[in-house]
Amino acid sequence: MIRQPAVAGRFYPADPRELRGTVQNCLAAAVDGDNGARPEKIPAIACLVPHAGYVYSGGVAGAVYARLAIPRRVIILGPRHRPAGANLAIQAEGTWQTPLGDLEIDSEIAHAVVAACSSLVEDEVAHRKEHSLEVQLPFLQVLVPECRFVPIAIGTLEFARLAELGHALAKVITTFGEPILLVASSDMNHYESDEITRVKDRLAIDQLRALSPRGLWDAVRENAITMCGVGPAVAALTAAIDRGARHADLVRYATSGDIVGERESVVGYAGIIFR
């Protein structure tokens, strides 16, 4: 099966040359200091990156990707924004297209994850129009052209099922015995003032930096934080802890207000590396 781009021309440029240039500009946002030095590459276990249109969140995502020593195998967890499809949906076969070309699904890893997690369902419907995973792919194509990936769309907020998925992912990655990066795709608080959003996002980021999946889940629920990818973040963080993560580095934080100047209704974006 070939999965066609769903948001090319809206969330990111549809023209290949323009898209490559946009991604490279987002990555250049990670240049350190006045001397223009590139940051050292980090062999991370997992990361959290946003998934809004590149004009809004591309600089935050680029700052994370530019710092990662990205392996050739990646698992991407994203929220299912649309109601169609399974609540825990993996696509285990096929190819995804972007304007930069094709990315092959890593079927070997995907089938191993399905076998390890009883709640996971092979379902392409949940992925058909979902943007949260798609917008990550051009970054991978520019940085690691030979990359293969596994797409998982999450439509449940049930903590036990998210933890089950996280433990299963860690087990599978350990079995393979080679670097496999987990990418959790999430924006932070939505459509409140810049001031309120920064306060709420700090509560969630504090739990992410404390490496506390349950603390994150509780903070989002108790403080009405509209973090769309809390499910992917909980699952990825659970897996990262199982894999030995001891540090969570906040690479960059911004809101859409920083880009467009509108502060009354913004979306927050955080980029975090778990190692």
VOBA-1610 file (N, C-alpha, C; in pm, whole numbers, padded with zeros to 5 digits, always signed):
BEGIN
Met+00083-00120+00000Met+00000+00000+00000Met+00086+00125+00000Ile+00048+00224-00078Ile+00118+00353-00080Ile+00026+00458-00018Arg+00072+00517+00090Arg-00005+00621+00158Arg+00035+00757+00100Gln-00061+00826+00041Gln-00036+00955-00023Gln-00027+01065+00083Pro+00046+01173+00055Pro+00050+01285+00149Pro-00089+01344+00171Ala-00121+01374+00296Ala-00252+01431+00328Ala-00248+01581+00350Val-00131+01635+00390Val-00127+01777+00426Val-00016+01854+00354Ala+00041+01795+00248Ala+00137+01869+00167Ala+00068+01988+00104Gly+00134+02104+00107Gly+00075+02225+00056Gly-00005+02302+00158Arg-00024+02241+00275Arg-00094+02310+00385Arg-00004+02321+00509Phe+00041+02209+00561Phe+00128+02212+00678Phe+00275+02233+00640Tyr+00308+02197+00518Tyr+00444+02213+00467Tyr+00437+02224+00316Pro+00542+02278+00250Pro+00535+02300+00105Pro+00518+02171+00026Ala+00442+02179-00081Ala+00422+02065-00169Ala+00531+02054-00274Asp+00600+02164-00301Asp+00709+02162-00399Asp+00834+02102-00334Pro+00896+02000-00394Pro+01009+01932-00331Pro+01125+02024-00298Arg+01161+02113-00391Arg+01274+02202-00366Arg+01243+02299-00253Glu+01122+02354-00254Glu+01083+02445-00148Glu+01076+02374-00013Leu+01024+02251-00013Leu+01014+02174+00111Leu+01153+02145+00169Arg+01245+02102+00084Arg+01380+02074+00133Arg+01444+02200+00192Gly+01425+02311+00125Gly+01480+02436+00176Gly+01417+02476+00308Thr+01286+02455+00320Thr+01217+02488+00445Thr+01267+02403+00560Val+01283+02273+00536Val+01335+02184+00639Val+01477+02225+00680Gln+01560+02256+00583Gln+01697+02298+00613Gln+01699+02427+00693Asn+01607+02517+00665Asn+01598+02641+00743Asn+01553+02612+00886Cys+01460+02518+00902Cys+01418+02480+01037Cys+01533+02417+01115Leu+01612+02336+01049Leu+01727+02274+01114Leu+01832+02378+01150Ala+01846+02479+01067Ala+01944+02584+01091Ala+01909+02666+01215Ala+01784+02657+01261Ala+01744+02729+01382Ala+01816+02676+01505Ala+01883+02562+01493Ala+01954+02504+01607Ala+02098+02550+01616Val+02142+02638+01527Val+02280+02688+01533Val+02305+02754+01668Asp+02416+02722+01728Asp+02447+02771+01862Asp+02531+02898+01858Gly+02486+02998+01932Gly+02571+03113+01962Gly+02607+03198+01842Asp+02693+03294+01866Asp+02732+03388+01763Asp+02834+03331+01666Asn+02901+03222+01706Asn+03004+03167+01618Asn+02946+03073+01513Gly+02814+03049+01519Gly+02751+02966+01416Gly+02784+02820+01424Ala+02832+02772+01539Ala+02869+02632+01555Ala+02746+02543+01559Arg+02756+02428+01495Arg+02647+02332+01499Arg+02651+02256+01631Pro+02534+02224+01688Pro+02532+02150+01814Pro+02580+02007+01797Glu+02635+01952+01904Glu+02680+01814+01902Glu+02560+01721+01889Lys+02575+01615+01810Lys+02467+01519+01790Lys+02455+01427+01911Ile+02331+01407+01957Ile+02304+01328+02076Ile+02239+01196+02038Pro+02293+01081+02082Pro+02230+00952+02057Pro+02117+00927+02157Ala+02002+00984+02129Ala+01890+00983+02224Ala+01810+00854+02216Ile+01731+00830+02322Ile+01637+00718+02326Ile+01504+00759+02264Ala+01461+00879+02293Ala+01331+00927+02244Ala+01333+01079+02239Cys+01231+01133+02175Cys+01216+01279+02171Cys+01069+01315+02161Leu+01039+01438+02199Leu+00905+01497+02181Leu+00920+01614+02087Val+00840+01617+01979Val+00845+01725+01881Val+00704+01766+01844Pro+00684+01892+01805Pro+00550+01938+01766Pro+00515+01900+01623His+00388+01922+01587His+00343+01881+01454His+00251+01984+01388Ala+00263+02109+01424Ala+00183+02211+01356Ala+00245+02242+01219Gly+00185+02335+01147Gly+00246+02380+01023Gly+00387+02428+01048Tyr+00474+02405+00952Tyr+00616+02438+00972Tyr+00638+02585+01005Val+00553+02673+00952Val+00570+02815+00979Val+00553+02844+01128Tyr+00477+02762+01197Tyr+00454+02783+01340Tyr+00553+02705+01428Ser+00564+02576+01404Ser+00641+02491+01496Ser+00766+02430+01435Gly+00794+02462+01309Gly+00909+02400+01243Gly+01041+02432+01311Gly+01053+02552+01367Gly+01178+02587+01434Gly+01202+02506+01559Val+01095+02474+01632Val+01109+02391+01752Val+01143+02248+01713Ala+01071+02193+01616Ala+01101+02057+01570Ala+01242+02049+01513Gly+01278+02148+01432Gly+01412+02148+01372Gly+01522+02154+01474Ala+01501+02229+01582Ala+01603+02240+01687Ala+01628+02105+01752Val+01522+02023+01765Val+01537+01889+01821Val+01607+01797+01722Tyr+01556+01790+01600Tyr+01613+01698+01502Tyr+01759+01730+01473Ala+01796+01857+01475Ala+01934+01894+01446Ala+02031+01846+01553Arg+01979+01819+01673Arg+02063+01775+01782Arg+02072+01624+01796Leu+01990+01552+01720Leu+01983+01407+01735Leu+02075+01334+01639Ala+02139+01231+01690Ala+02207+01133+01605Ala+02099+01032+01566Ile+02032+01056+01456Ile+01914+00977+01420Ile+01957+00846+01356Pro+01912+00733+01411Pro+01945+00604+01350Pro+01861+00579+01225Arg+01884+00467+01160Arg+01812+00439+01036Arg+01674+00379+01060Arg+01640+00351+01187Arg+01509+00295+01219Arg+01443+00384+01325Val+01318+00423+01297Val+01247+00518+01382Val+01103+00470+01401Ile+01051+00485+01522Ile+00910+00460+01551Ile+00847+00594+01587Ile+00740+00631+01517Ile+00674+00759+01542Ile+00536+00734+01602Leu+00511+00797+01717Leu+00382+00790+01784Leu+00314+00926+01772Gly+00194+00928+01720Gly+00122+01054+01707Gly-00022+01041+01751Pro-00085+01151+01790Pro-00227+01145+01826Pro-00314+01129+01702Arg-00425+01062+01720Arg-00524+01049+01612Arg-00623+01164+01628His-00610+01267+01545His-00696+01384+01557His-00837+01359+01505Arg-00852+01267+01413Arg-00982+01239+01354Arg-01044+01115+01419Pro-01176+01102+01416Pro-01240+00990+01488Pro-01227+00855+01420Ala-01196+00852+01291Ala-01194+00725+01219Ala-01073+00640+01258Gly-01095+00509+01261Gly-00984+00417+01284Gly-00975+00368+01427Ala-00884+00273+01448Ala-00866+00211+01578Ala-00802+00308+01677Asn-00824+00282+01806Asn-00769+00369+01909Asn-00618+00354+01926Leu-00567+00237+01897Leu-00423+00215+01893Leu-00394+00149+01759Ala-00354+00229+01661Ala-00348+00184+01522Ala-00205+00190+01470Ile-00159+00076+01421Ile-00028+00069+01358Ile-00047+00032+01212Gln+00039+00082+01127Gln+00044+00036+00988Gln+00173-00041+00973Ala+00161-00169+00940Ala+00276-00259+00945Ala+00338-00288+00808Glu+00271-00247+00702Glu+00321-00273+00567Glu+00298-00150+00481Gly+00385-00131+00382Gly+00361-00028+00283Gly+00464+00082+00281Thr+00428+00188+00212Thr+00516+00301+00188Thr+00437+00430+00207Trp+00500+00530+00266Trp+00440+00664+00276Trp+00516+00758+00183Gln+00439+00838+00110Gln+00498+00935+00019Gln+00494+01074+00078Thr+00599+01151+00051Thr+00599+01296+00072Thr+00652+01358-00057Pro+00650+01488-00070Pro+00708+01550-00190Pro+00856+01517-00209Leu+00924+01472-00102Leu+01066+01437-00113Leu+01088+01292-00153Gly+00980+01216-00173Gly+00995+01076-00213Gly+00925+00981-00119Asp+00966+00854-00123Asp+00899+00749-00047Asp+00978+00712+00077Leu+00905+00679+00186Leu+00963+00620+00304Leu+00897+00484+00327Glu+00979+00384+00343Glu+00929+00249+00362Glu+00896+00225+00509Ile+00784+00162+00534Ile+00753+00118+00670Ile+00845+00003+00707Asp+00897+00005+00828Asp+00985-00100+00877Asp+00898-00216+00926Ser+00863-00304+00835Ser+00767-00410+00865Ser+00819-00507+00971Glu+00948-00529+00975Glu+01004-00621+01074Glu+00976-00571+01216Ile+01003-00444+01239Ile+00976-00387+01372Ile+00826-00379+01396Ala+00750-00336+01297Ala+00606-00318+01314Ala+00538-00447+01356His+00570-00557+01290His+00508-00684+01325His+00551-00730+01464Ala+00673-00701+01501Ala+00720-00737+01635Ala+00643-00658+01742Val+00615-00531+01715Val+00538-00449+01810Val+00395-00501+01820Val+00335-00537+01709Val+00199-00592+01711Val+00195-00718+01797Ala+00295-00804+01782Ala+00299-00929+01860Ala+00318-00902+02009Ala+00385-00790+02042Ala+00416-00761+02182Ala+00307-00685+02253Cys+00216-00621+02180Cys+00113-00536+02242Cys-00025-00581+02195Ser-00102-00642+02284Ser-00231-00699+02248Ser-00334-00593+02211Ser-00315-00469+02257Ser-00412-00362+02228Ser-00393-00299+02091Leu-00279-00325+02027Leu-00247-00259+01901Leu-00313-00331+01784Val-00372-00252+01694Val-00444-00306+01580Val-00380-00257+01451Glu-00364-00346+01355Glu-00317-00304+01223Glu-00434-00238+01150Asp-00418-00109+01122Asp-00531-00031+01068Asp-00476+00091+00995Glu-00499+00097+00865Glu-00450+00212+00788Glu-00548+00329+00789Val-00672+00304+00830Val-00774+00410+00827Val-00736+00524+00920Ala-00685+00491+01039Ala-00648+00594+01136Ala-00535+00683+01086His-00458+00633+00990His-00342+00707+00940His-00372+00786+00813Arg-00483+00759+00750Arg-00506+00807+00614Arg-00500+00959+00603Lys-00558+01030+00698Lys-00561+01177+00693Lys-00486+01241+00810Glu-00418+01162+00890Glu-00355+01212+01010Glu-00225+01288+00979His-00214+01410+01029His-00097+01493+00998His+00017+01481+01099Ser-00012+01431+01220Ser+00088+01440+01328Ser+00211+01355+01300Leu+00194+01245+01227Leu+00309+01163+01189Leu+00369+01212+01057Glu+00283+01248+00964Glu+00330+01287+00830Glu+00429+01402+00834Val+00403+01503+00918Val+00489+01621+00915Val+00629+01593+00969Gln+00648+01479+01036Gln+00783+01444+01084Gln+00870+01387+00971Leu+00807+01331+00871Leu+00882+01253+00771Leu+00981+01335+00689Pro+00948+01457+00641Pro+01049+01532+00565Pro+01177+01560+00644Phe+01167+01579+00776Phe+01288+01596+00856Phe+01375+01471+00849Leu+01312+01355+00861Leu+01387+01230+00854Leu+01446+01209+00715Gln+01370+01245+00611Gln+01420+01225+00475Gln+01541+01312+00445Val+01543+01433+00497Val+01657+01522+00475Val+01778+01475+00554Leu+01756+01432+00678Leu+01868+01399+00766Leu+01917+01255+00749Val+01826+01161+00726Val+01862+01019+00714Val+01785+00959+00596Pro+01833+00981+00475Pro+01757+00940+00357Pro+01724+00790+00353Glu+01806+00708+00419Glu+01783+00564+00417Glu+01691+00518+00529Cys+01632+00610+00602Cys+01550+00579+00719Cys+01426+00497+00681Arg+01391+00403+00770Arg+01263+00335+00766Arg+01191+00364+00898Phe+01058+00359+00896Phe+00986+00402+01015Phe+00864+00315+01040Val+00810+00327+01161Val+00687+00259+01200Val+00587+00365+01247Pro+00469+00377+01184Pro+00369+00475+01226Pro+00267+00415+01323Ile+00247+00483+01435Ile+00146+00442+01533Ile+00060+00563+01568Ala-00069+00553+01545Ala-00164+00660+01577Ala-00241+00623+01703Ile-00250+00716+01797Ile-00308+00688+01928Ile-00433+00773+01949Gly-00546+00706+01971Gly-00672+00776+01993Gly-00733+00749+02129Thr-00656+00690+02220Thr-00705+00662+02355Thr-00626+00742+02457Leu-00691+00776+02568Leu-00624+00841+02680Leu-00621+00749+02802Glu-00653+00621+02784Glu-00654+00526+02894Glu-00510+00494+02934Phe-00474+00531+03057Phe-00335+00522+03099Phe-00281+00380+03090Ala-00358+00282+03131Ala-00309+00144+03131Ala-00272+00098+02991Arg-00352+00136+02892Arg-00322+00095+02754Arg-00200+00170+02699Leu-00184+00294+02736Leu-00067+00370+02694Leu+00059+00312+02756Ala+00051+00276+02883Ala+00166+00215+02951Ala+00199+00079+02890Glu+00094+00002+02858Glu+00115-00128+02795Glu+00192-00112+02663Leu+00151-00015+02584Leu+00220+00010+02458Leu+00364+00050+02483Gly+00387+00139+02579Gly+00523+00182+02608Gly+00613+00067+02650His+00564-00019+02737His+00644-00134+02781His+00673-00228+02663Ala+00573-00247+02577Ala+00591-00334+02461Ala+00697-00277+02366Leu+00691-00146+02344Leu+00790-00083+02256Leu+00931-00102+02311Ala+00947-00083+02441Ala+01080-00099+02501Ala+01130-00242+02486Lys+01039-00338+02505Lys+01076-00479+02492Lys+01122-00510+02350Val+01048-00461+02253Val+01084-00487+02113Val+01217-00423+02078Ile+01235-00298+02116Ile+01360-00228+02084Ile+01478-00299+02147Thr+01463-00345+02270Thr+01570-00418+02337Thr+01603-00546+02263Thr+01501-00614+02215Thr+01521-00739+02142Thr+01601-00718+02015Phe+01577-00606+01946Phe+01648-00581+01821Phe+01795-00547+01845Gly+01826-00492+01959Gly+01965-00470+01993Gly+02039-00372+01906Glu+01968-00275+01850Glu+02031-00169+01773Glu+01957-00039+01796Pro+02017+00075+01765Pro+01948+00202+01792Pro+01818+00214+01714Ile+01711+00244+01786Ile+01580+00272+01727Ile+01526+00394+01802Leu+01504+00502+01732Leu+01457+00625+01796Leu+01305+00626+01806Leu+01255+00663+01924Leu+01113+00686+01944Leu+01084+00835+01931Val+00989+00868+01846Val+00948+01008+01827Val+00803+01021+01873Ala+00779+01103+01973Ala+00644+01134+02017Ala+00605+01269+01959Ser+00498+01271+01882Ser+00454+01392+01813Ser+00340+01456+01891Ser+00361+01580+01937Ser+00258+01647+02015Ser+00276+01797+02016Asp+00167+01869+02002Asp+00166+02010+02038Asp+00125+02020+02185Met+00139+02138+02242Met+00107+02155+02383Met-00031+02220+02398Asn-00050+02311+02489Asn-00182+02368+02515Asn-00233+02446+02394His-00365+02440+02372His-00428+02499+02254His-00526+02611+02290Tyr-00517+02720+02213Tyr-00621+02822+02196Tyr-00663+02891+02326Glu-00565+02915+02412Glu-00584+03006+02524Glu-00480+03115+02510Ser-00484+03213+02599Ser-00389+03323+02588Ser-00245+03274+02603Asp-00153+03352+02553Asp-00012+03317+02563Asp+00029+03300+02710Glu-00021+03388+02794Glu+00014+03382+02936Glu-00034+03253+03002Ile-00160+03219+02979Ile-00216+03097+03037Ile-00149+02974+02978Thr-00126+02975+02847Thr-00065+02860+02781Thr+00074+02832+02837Arg+00152+02934+02859Arg+00287+02912+02913Arg+00283+02855+03054Val+00187+02897+03134Val+00174+02842+03270Val+00133+02695+03263Lys+00033+02664+03183Lys-00012+02526+03171Lys+00097+02436+03112Asp+00162+02486+03007Asp+00265+02404+02943Asp+00380+02376+03038Arg+00412+02470+03124Arg+00519+02447+03220Arg+00485+02332+03313Leu+00358+02320+03352Leu+00317+02209+03438Leu+00342+02074+03369Ala+00309+02067+03240Ala+00330+01943+03165Ala+00479+01918+03142Ile+00551+02022+03104Ile+00695+02008+03076Ile+00770+01965+03202Asp+00730+02016+03316Asp+00796+01976+03442Asp+00784+01825+03463Gln+00670+01768+03430Gln+00653+01623+03446Gln+00731+01545+03340Leu+00738+01598+03221Leu+00821+01535+03117Leu+00968+01535+03158Arg+01013+01647+03212Arg+01153+01657+03254Arg+01181+01572+03377Ala+01077+01546+03456Ala+01092+01459+03573Ala+01081+01311+03535Leu+01062+01283+03407Leu+01048+01145+03357Leu+00934+01072+03430Ser+00819+01137+03435Ser+00704+01083+03508Ser+00584+01069+03416Pro+00563+00952+03354Pro+00445+00935+03268Pro+00314+00958+03340Arg+00302+00902+03461Arg+00177+00920+03534Arg+00161+01066+03579Gly+00272+01129+03617Gly+00266+01268+03655Gly+00221+01356+03540Leu+00267+01326+03419Leu+00224+01400+03300Leu+00075+01379+03277Trp+00032+01255+03281Trp-00109+01221+03256Trp-00198+01293+03357Asp-00159+01290+03483Asp-00238+01357+03588Asp-00238+01509+03569Ala-00121+01566+03538Ala-00112+01711+03522Ala-00201+01760+03409Val-00205+01687+03299Val-00287+01727+03185Val-00436+01721+03221Arg-00476+01616+03289Arg-00617+01601+03326Arg-00659+01702+03433Glu-00576+01719+03535Glu-00614+01802+03649Glu-00611+01951+03618Asn-00532+01990+03517Asn-00518+02132+03485Asn-00579+02170+03350Ala-00657+02079+03293Ala-00724+02105+03165Ala-00625+02154+03059Ile-00513+02084+03048Ile-00411+02117+02948Ile-00448+02044+02820Thr-00470+02118+02714Thr-00513+02057+02588Thr-00392+02016+02503Met-00311+01929+02559Met-00193+01872+02493Met-00241+01754+02410Cys-00248+01770+02279Cys-00313+01671+02195Cys-00239+01537+02193Gly-00108+01540+02214Gly-00029+01417+02207Gly+00013+01364+02343Val-00070+01385+02445Val-00035+01331+02576Val-00025+01179+02571Gly-00110+01113+02492Gly-00104+00968+02478Gly+00029+00921+02421Pro+00070+00972+02304Pro+00202+00938+02253Pro+00315+00971+02350Ala+00305+01084+02419Ala+00411+01122+02512Ala+00420+01024+02629Val+00305+00983+02684Val+00305+00887+02794Val+00365+00754+02750Ala+00324+00705+02633Ala+00376+00577+02584Ala+00526+00584+02556Ala+00569+00690+02489Ala+00711+00704+02456Ala+00796+00722+02581Leu+00745+00799+02677Leu+00820+00821+02800Leu+00829+00692+02881Thr+00722+00614+02884Thr+00726+00484+02951Thr+00832+00395+02889Ala+00835+00390+02757Ala+00936+00309+02688Ala+01077+00361+02714Ala+01093+00492+02713Ala+01225+00551+02735Ala+01279+00518+02873Ile+01192+00521+02974Ile+01235+00486+03110Ile+01277+00340+03116Asp+01197+00252+03055Asp+01234+00110+03049Asp+01368+00091+02980Arg+01397+00177+02885Arg+01522+00167+02809Arg+01639+00237+02879Gly+01614+00291+02998Gly+01723+00347+03076Gly+01739+00497+03070Ala+01639+00570+03019Ala+01650+00716+03014Ala+01661+00774+03155Arg+01753+00868+03169Arg+01774+00933+03299Arg+01769+01086+03289His+01764+01137+03168His+01766+01282+03149His+01662+01321+03044Ala+01601+01437+03066Ala+01508+01496+02968Ala+01550+01640+02948Asp+01598+01672+02829Asp+01650+01806+02799Asp+01549+01885+02718Leu+01504+01997+02774Leu+01416+02087+02699Leu+01503+02166+02600Val+01488+02135+02473Val+01570+02198+02369Val+01515+02335+02334Arg+01385+02344+02318Arg+01326+02472+02280Arg+01177+02471+02313Tyr+01126+02587+02351Tyr+00983+02606+02374Tyr+00941+02736+02307Ala+00823+02736+02249Ala+00769+02856+02186Ala+00617+02843+02180Thr+00552+02951+02152Thr+00409+02947+02119Thr+00390+03007+01980Ser+00274+02984+01924Ser+00244+03043+01793Ser+00248+03195+01801Gly+00225+03250+01919Gly+00233+03395+01936Gly+00371+03450+01909Asp+00474+03369+01933Asp+00610+03413+01905Asp+00633+03431+01755Ile+00554+03363+01675Ile+00570+03368+01529Ile+00483+03477+01468Val+00356+03480+01507Val+00262+03570+01440Val+00231+03695+01521Gly+00272+03697+01648Gly+00250+03815+01730Gly+00114+03822+01797Glu+00024+03731+01764Glu-00108+03726+01825Glu-00100+03649+01957Arg-00136+03713+02068Arg-00117+03653+02200Arg-00248+03612+02268Glu-00361+03640+02207Glu-00489+03611+02272Glu-00527+03464+02263Ser-00488+03399+02155Ser-00522+03258+02136Ser-00404+03191+02066Val-00329+03109+02140Val-00206+03053+02086Val-00204+02902+02107Val-00104+02838+02045Val-00073+02697+02068Val+00073+02689+02114Gly+00099+02603+02212Gly+00235+02587+02262Gly+00309+02473+02192Tyr+00441+02487+02183Tyr+00525+02386+02118Tyr+00649+02362+02203Ala+00675+02236+02235Ala+00793+02200+02314Ala+00873+02095+02240Gly+01005+02107+02246Gly+01096+02010+02190Gly+01184+01954+02301Ile+01175+01824+02327Ile+01246+01762+02439Ile+01317+01637+02390Ile+01438+01615+02441Ile+01517+01495+02411Ile+01530+01412+02538Phe+01501+01282+02527Phe+01514+01189+02640Phe+01634+01099+02614Arg+01724+01094+02712Arg+01847+01018+02692Arg+01891+00950+02821
//
